[in-house]
Amino acid sequence: MRLNRRTLLAAGAAGLALPVGGWAGPTHGAAFVTCCRTTDGRYAAVLLSRDGAILAIEILKDRGHGAAVSADRSCAVVFARRPGHFAVAFDLARLHRTILFAPPPGRLFYGHGLFSADGKLLFATENDYEGERGVLGIYDATDGFRRIGEWDTHGIGPHEAILMADGRTICVANGGIATHPDYPRQKLNLATMAPSLSYLDARTGDLIDRAALPSALFQLSIRHLTEASDRIWFGGQYEGSRSDSVGLVGTHRRGQDPILVDAPARLFDTLNHYVGSVASNRDGTQVAVASPRGGRILVFDARTAKVVADRPLADACGVAPSGDDFMQSGGPDLIIGAEPLARHADLMWDNHLRAV
């Protein structure tokens, strides 16, 4: 499907001003949710088939970021990029937008979220910017995503959060960076950062465990997460000196200290201090990390933590499980494994891919 101005207008170019927008395209075969930027400078959420075809597109008010998908695959929520003022829920069966919602005053979305195991609640990483603390906003997915409360993430700058395989534990990546909407995109505490992983009880919000990086790595902002081989894998973005050589990928088991992956320094150096996405494949045997600044994707054996593939891909960032391997996005390109799948020259893929 080739995108042009007429196609985008038909897909709801009035964007979020509409009370209810609509996905445009066939109503079957949805496999991935992602976001993009169009050649005329607008932003959109996109639904992709398994073979990389665009099934549906919805123009957004501003830049999108990550998506959450309910366990029954009936609903997806796309979040605005930090500092975010909107989220959009989609009915994946009927392929149309169902509702637009926003955080309350004093809170901003941080770009990611997750559903509870039963799909009744949506949790969104948020910034309590006056209190300089991170929270998980809690939204009732059965009642128009009405906000019903929040839990402390026990850190500053939460970014990605995931529901672990037990269905009862939420792991939060606290990036450790303070921001405020009066200073958009500025990082206000680089000298005192405190990145951490927090584990919360998904039923009560109680803190189960919290793990901090060693003091020497206080400027390695933990941003993205996946679970594989009975442990959390995380990817970081380093805010220290550009001349430093730093490992950007690590693992953690509850009750232990975080461990950085022992990969050749030259590989991490090529990532240019930036990991933009982390994902595990369907059976949890491999973990992929993508770096748009480095223009490459590294794939690790989840058991041994050894690099098993090094894939150059310009502007690489989106990565999601596809069979035994990964769907990857970079620039206008979609790649399965190491093989080109599709190119959509009229758009540029944004940060994340989420499997449906």
C-alpha positions in Angstrom: 0.0 0.0 0.0 1.6 3.2 -1.1 0.9 6.3 1.0 0.0 9.6 -0.6 -1.9 12.7 0.5 -5.3 11.3 -0.7 -4.7 8.0 1.3 -3.9 9.9 4.4 -6.8 12.2 4.1 -9.1 9.2 3.7 -7.6 7.7 6.8 -8.6 10.6 9.0 -6.3 13.5 8.3 -8.3 15.6 10.7 -6.5 13.4 13.3 -7.4 13.6 16.9 -9.9 16.4 16.4 -12.4 13.7 15.3 -14.5 12.2 18.0 -13.8 8.7 16.6 -11.2 8.0 13.9 -10.9 4.9 11.8 -8.3 2.5 10.5 -8.3 2.3 6.7 -7.8 -1.0 5.0 -8.5 -4.7 5.2 -9.8 -6.2 8.4 -7.6 -9.2 8.8 -4.0 -10.3 9.2 -2.9 -7.7 11.8 0.4 -8.7 13.3 2.2 -5.5 14.5 1.4 -2.0 15.8 3.9 0.8 15.2 4.2 4.5 14.6 5.7 6.5 11.8 6.3 9.9 10.3 4.9 10.7 6.8 6.8 12.6 4.1 4.6 15.7 4.7 5.7 15.8 8.3 2.7 14.3 10.0 2.6 11.4 12.5 0.6 8.2 12.4 -0.1 4.9 14.1 0.1 1.9 11.7 -1.2 -1.6 11.7 1.0 -4.1 9.7 0.5 -7.6 8.4 3.0 -10.3 9.0 4.5 -9.7 5.6 5.0 -6.0 6.2 1.9 -4.7 4.3 0.2 -1.6 5.7 -3.3 -2.7 6.7 -4.4 0.4 8.5 -3.3 3.9 9.4 -4.5 6.6 11.8 -3.1 10.1 11.7 -2.0 11.3 15.2 -1.9 14.8 16.7 1.8 14.5 17.5 4.6 11.9 17.5 3.7 8.4 18.8 6.0 6.1 20.7 5.2 2.7 22.2 2.1 0.6 22.3 0.4 -1.8 24.7 -1.7 -4.8 23.5 -4.2 -6.7 25.6 -3.6 -10.4 26.2 -6.6 -11.3 24.2 -5.3 -9.2 21.3 -8.6 -7.2 21.1 -7.2 -3.8 22.0 -4.1 -1.7 21.5 -3.2 1.6 23.0 -0.6 3.9 21.4 1.1 6.4 23.6 2.5 9.8 22.7 6.2 10.3 22.8 7.6 11.8 26.0 6.5 14.3 27.2 3.2 12.9 26.1 -0.3 14.5 26.4 -2.4 11.8 24.7 -3.0 8.1 24.3 -5.2 6.4 21.7 -7.1 3.1 22.1 -7.9 0.9 19.1 -10.3 -1.9 18.6 -8.1 -4.5 16.8 -11.0 -6.6 15.6 -12.9 -3.8 13.9 -9.7 -1.8 13.2 -11.0 1.6 14.4 -10.1 4.1 17.0 -12.3 3.8 20.0 -11.2 6.6 22.3 -8.6 9.3 22.9 -7.6 10.0 26.5 -5.0 12.0 28.4 -3.2 12.0 31.8 -4.5 14.3 34.5 -3.0 17.7 35.3 0.5 17.3 36.8 1.2 14.1 34.9 2.6 13.3 31.5 2.9 10.0 29.6 6.4 8.6 29.2 5.7 6.7 26.0 4.9 3.1 27.3 2.3 1.0 29.1 1.0 -2.4 29.6 -2.3 -4.2 30.3 -3.1 -6.3 33.3 -3.3 -10.1 32.7 -7.1 -10.0 32.5 -7.1 -6.9 30.3 -9.2 -4.9 32.6 -6.6 -2.3 33.6 -4.0 -0.3 31.6 -0.9 0.9 33.4 1.0 3.8 31.8 4.4 5.1 32.8 4.0 8.7 33.8 6.0 11.7 35.1 4.8 13.5 38.3 7.0 16.4 37.2 6.4 18.7 40.2 7.1 15.9 42.6 10.1 14.6 40.5 9.0 11.0 40.7 7.7 8.3 38.4 4.3 6.8 38.7 2.3 4.1 36.9 -1.1 5.7 36.0 -3.9 3.2 36.3 -6.8 3.3 33.8 -10.0 1.3 33.7 -10.0 -0.4 30.2 -13.6 -1.5 30.8 -14.8 2.1 31.4 -13.4 4.3 28.6 -9.9 4.3 30.1 -11.0 6.4 33.1 -8.0 7.0 35.3 -8.6 5.4 38.7 -5.3 5.8 40.5 -1.5 5.6 40.4 1.4 3.7 41.9 4.8 5.0 42.7 7.6 3.4 40.5 10.2 4.2 43.2 12.4 6.0 40.8 12.6 9.0 38.5 11.8 8.9 34.8 10.1 5.6 34.2 10.1 4.6 30.6 9.2 1.1 29.6 7.3 -1.2 31.9 6.3 -4.9 31.3 4.1 -7.5 32.8 6.3 -10.5 33.6 5.5 -14.1 32.6 4.0 -14.8 36.0 1.2 -12.4 35.3 1.6 -10.9 38.8 4.7 -8.8 38.6 5.4 -5.5 36.8 9.0 -4.6 36.0 9.6 -0.9 35.5 12.7 0.7 33.9 13.3 3.9 35.9 15.6 5.9 33.6 16.7 8.2 36.4 16.4 11.4 34.4 14.3 14.3 35.7 12.3 16.3 33.1 9.7 19.1 33.3 7.3 20.3 30.6 8.5 23.9 31.1 11.8 22.6 29.7 10.8 20.2 26.9 13.2 17.4 26.2 15.8 18.8 28.6 17.5 16.5 31.1 17.6 18.3 34.4 19.7 16.1 36.7 22.5 14.5 34.7 24.9 15.0 37.6 22.7 13.1 40.0 20.9 10.4 37.9 19.8 7.3 39.7 18.6 4.6 37.2 17.0 1.5 38.6 14.7 -1.5 38.0 11.6 -1.7 40.2 9.4 -4.8 40.6 5.8 -4.1 41.6 3.0 -6.4 42.6 0.5 -6.1 39.7 -2.4 -6.5 42.1 -1.5 -4.0 44.9 1.4 -1.9 43.6 3.6 -2.9 46.5 7.3 -2.8 45.8 8.7 -6.3 45.6 12.3 -5.6 44.7 14.4 -2.7 43.5 17.8 -2.9 41.8 20.2 -0.1 41.1 23.2 0.0 38.8 26.7 0.4 40.4 27.5 4.0 41.3 30.1 4.2 38.4 27.2 3.7 36.0 24.9 6.3 37.4 24.6 7.9 34.0 23.5 4.8 32.2 19.7 5.4 31.9 17.8 2.1 31.9 15.1 2.6 29.2 13.8 -0.6 27.6 13.0 -4.1 28.9 12.1 -7.6 27.9 12.0 -10.9 29.8 13.9 -14.0 28.5 15.6 -17.0 30.1 14.0 -16.3 33.5 15.5 -12.9 33.8 15.0 -9.3 32.8 17.1 -7.9 29.9 17.5 -4.2 29.8 19.0 -1.7 27.3 20.4 1.7 28.3 21.2 5.1 27.0 24.5 6.6 28.3 24.5 10.3 29.3 28.2 10.5 30.3 31.2 11.5 28.2 31.0 10.7 24.5 34.5 9.2 24.8 33.5 6.6 27.4 33.2 3.0 26.4 30.2 1.5 28.2 28.2 -1.7 28.0 24.6 -0.8 27.2 22.9 -4.1 27.7 22.4 -6.0 31.0 20.4 -8.6 32.8 18.8 -9.0 36.2 17.3 -11.6 38.4 15.3 -10.6 41.5 17.4 -10.7 44.6 20.7 -10.3 42.7 22.7 -7.3 41.3 22.2 -6.2 37.7 24.9 -7.6 35.4 26.1 -6.0 32.2 26.5 -8.3 29.3 30.0 -9.3 28.5 30.2 -8.5 24.8 33.1 -7.1 22.9 33.5 -3.4 23.6 33.7 -2.6 19.9 30.2 -3.8 19.4 28.8 -1.6 22.1 30.9 1.3 20.8 29.1 1.0 17.5 25.8 1.6 19.2 26.8 5.2 19.9 25.7 5.1 23.6 22.1 4.4 22.7 19.7 1.4 22.8 16.3 2.3 21.5 14.4 -1.0 21.7 14.8 -4.4 23.3 12.7 -7.5 22.5 12.8 -11.3 22.9 11.7 -13.8 20.3 8.6 -16.0 20.7 10.3 -18.8 22.6 12.5 -16.6 24.6 15.8 -18.0 23.3 17.1 -14.8 21.8 17.1 -11.1 22.6 17.5 -8.3 20.1 18.6 -4.8 20.9 18.3 -2.0 18.3 20.2 1.3 18.1 19.0 4.0 15.7 22.1 6.1 16.4 24.4 3.2 15.8 22.4 1.9 12.8 22.5 -1.7 13.9 20.7 -4.5 15.7 22.5 -7.0 18.0 21.0 -10.4 18.7 22.0 -12.3 21.9 21.5 -15.9 22.9 19.3 -15.5 25.9 20.9 -18.3 27.8 24.6 -17.6 27.3 24.3 -13.8 26.7 26.6 -14.1 23.7 26.1 -12.1 20.5 24.8 -14.4 17.8 24.0 -11.8 15.1 25.2 -8.3 14.2 22.8 -6.7 11.7 23.5 -3.3 10.1 20.2 -1.3 9.5 20.1 2.4 9.0 18.0 4.2 11.7 17.2 0.8 13.3 14.9 0.9 16.2 11.7 -1.1 16.0 12.1 -4.7 16.9 9.4 -7.3 17.8 9.1 -11.1 17.8 8.2 -12.8 14.5 8.4 -16.6 14.5 11.8 -17.7 15.7 13.3 -14.4 14.7 12.4 -10.7 14.7 10.6 -8.1 12.6 12.8 -5.0 12.5 12.2 -1.5 11.3 14.7 1.2 10.2 14.0 4.3 8.1 11.4 3.1 5.5 12.5 -0.5 5.7 11.0 -3.6 7.3 13.4 -6.6 7.8 12.7 -10.2 9.0 15.8 -11.6 10.4 18.5 -10.5 8.0 16.2 -10.5 5.0 14.5 -7.4 3.5 10.8 -7.7 3.7 9.2 -4.4 2.6 10.1 -0.8 1.9 7.5 2.0 2.3 9.2 5.0 0.7 6.5 7.4 1.8 7.2 7.2 5.5 9.8 6.7 8.2 9.2 4.2 10.9 9.4 5.5 14.5 10.8 4.0 17.7 8.9 0.8 18.4 7.2 -2.3 16.9 4.7 -4.2 19.0 3.5 -7.7 18.1 -0.2 -8.2 18.2 
